[in-house]
Amino acid sequence: MTFRQISQKSQEFVELFRHRSRLSEVAAECENHRGTPLSGIFTAGYQELNSLISAMNPQNPEDPVLTERHVDCIRRALQRAAAAELSILEKSMSWLATTGSVTPFIGLFGTVVGIINAFQGLALERTASIQAVAPGIAEALWATAAGLFAAIPAVIAYNQFVSRLKEIAAEMDDFSLEFLNLVERSFS
């Protein structure tokens, strides 16, 4: 659901960005679009742009001309913001990855314990029979099944989320480039 909301809000924000004639109008709307990482990226780029314009000529900020060095500063601000936004989205992924990788080992541990119990049951009996080992083997199989039951959905979900995060990262890169293009066209 979170990724669906991010996707929807990102599309809305890109439309807003493309249809507003001034960056200040987009900046005023950023607070209403906090559900998308694009608003954070825009805010970082817009703040850096304003800082550069103010530093160039504080008395006359009309018709500022940005150099390649200025554009590089904005690019770095956009990259830092994109990395920060991506870190926020990835913060719960380690828990899912850990679940997917550790639970099979927990199941394996249960399997080993179950097999040990089966052999202990066999050792207590005077004659070898299925009744002596069956409870331990059943316990071992349940532990294995439980580990797989937890691991398989976790790995599937993790892979799906990583794929969605890659899409969002590509969307953030595209938006950053679009922002830079607009700044270069407007201020060069």
N, C-alpha and C positions, 0 to 999 in steps of 0.2 A: 504494500500500500504506500509506503514511504517513497519508493522509487516512482510509482505512478504519479503521486502528488508532485514530486520534484519535476518530473517530465512535463506535466501540465503547466505548472507555474513557470517553468523555464520557457516554454513556448509562448506563454502570455507576456513574459518579460522581453523576449526577443521581438515580439510584435510591437510592444510599447517602444522599445529602443529604436526600431526601424521607422516608426511612424511619427515620432516626436521630432520637431525641427531643431530643438536646442537640447544640449546635454543637461542643462540645469533643470529642464522639465522632467527628464528621466531621473535625475538625482532626487527630485522631490517625490517621486513615486517609489523609490527604492524601499522605503519603510513598509509599504503595502505589499511588497514582493519578497519578504524575508524567507519564504519557503523554497527559494531557488538559490543555488550557489552563484548564479550569474549576477545577482544583485550585489553580492559581496565583491565580486571581481570588478563590476562596474564602479562601485564606490571607491575601491582602491585606485583604479585607473583615473577616475575623475578627481580624486583628492590630489594625486600626484600631478596631474595636469594643472590644476589650480595652483599648487605650490610652485611649479615651474614658471607659470605665467606671472605669478606675484613676484618671484625672485628676479625675473628678467627686467621688468620695468615697473616698479611699484607705483610710480606717479601716473603712468599712462598705460593701463592694461589693454587699450584698444589695439587691434590688429597685431597681436603677438606672432612672431615667426619662430617655430620650433626647429632646432637643428637635429641632426641624427643622434647626437648625444642625448638630447631631451627625449627623443622617441625611445632610445634605449632605456632611459630611466623609467619611462612609463611601462615599457615591456617588462622590466624587472618587477615593478610593482604588481603588474597583472599576474606574472608567474608566481610571485610570493602569495598573492591572494588565492590563486587557483590551488596551490599546494596546501594552504591552510583549509580551504573549503573541502578539498578531497580528504584531508586528514580527519575532519569532522565526520564525513560520511563513512570512513573506514574504521572508526573507533570500535564498533561492535563486531567487526569481522574476525578479530583474533579469537574471540570466544567461540565463534562458530567453527573456525579452522581447528582450534584445539579440541573441540568436541568431536569433530570428524576424524581427527588423527589419533586421539587417545582412547576413545571408547572401544575400538577393536582390541587394544591391549588389555583393557579391563575385562573384556569378554574372554580373551586368551588366558588371563590370570584365573578367572573362574573355571575355565576348561581344565587347566592344570590341577586346580584344587579338586575338581570333580573326579578326574582320573585318579588322583592320589587316593581319594576316598573309595573309589571303585576297587583299587588294588588292596587297600586296607580291608575292605569287606571280603575280598577274595582270600586274604591271608587269615582272616578269622574263621573261615569255613574249612572244614576238613576235606571237603570235596569241591572241585571247581564246578560251579553252576552259573547259569545266567542270573538266577535270583541274587547271587552274591555281588555281581558287578553291575547289574541293571540300574539300581538307584544312583550310583555314582556317575555312570555314563549319562543317565538322564539329566542329572544336575549339571554335568559338563556341557551338554548340548543346550540346555536352557541359558547358561551363561554366555555361550557363543552367540546364540540367537539374540539375546538382549544387547550385546555389544554391537552386533550388526544392525539391529533395529534402530539403535541410536546413531550409528555412524553413517549409514547410507543416506538417510534424509539430510543429515548435516552436511555431508560432502556435496550432495546435489544442490542444496540451498546455497552453500558457499560458492560453488561454481556459477550458479545463476547470478548471485549478487556481484561477484567479481566481473562478470560479463556486463552487467548493468553499470557498474562503476566505471568500466572502461568506456562505455558509451557516454556517460556523463562527463568524464575527463576529456573525451574528444569534443564534446559539445562546448565545454569550457574553453578549450584551445581555439575552437572556431570563433567563439564569441570574442575572445581576446584579440584575435587577428582582425575581426570586423571592427572592434573598437579602435585598434591601432590604425586601420585604414581610414576610418572616419576622422581621427585626429590628424593624420598626415594630410588628408585632403583639405581639412578645415584650417590648419595652422601652418602649412608649409608654403 
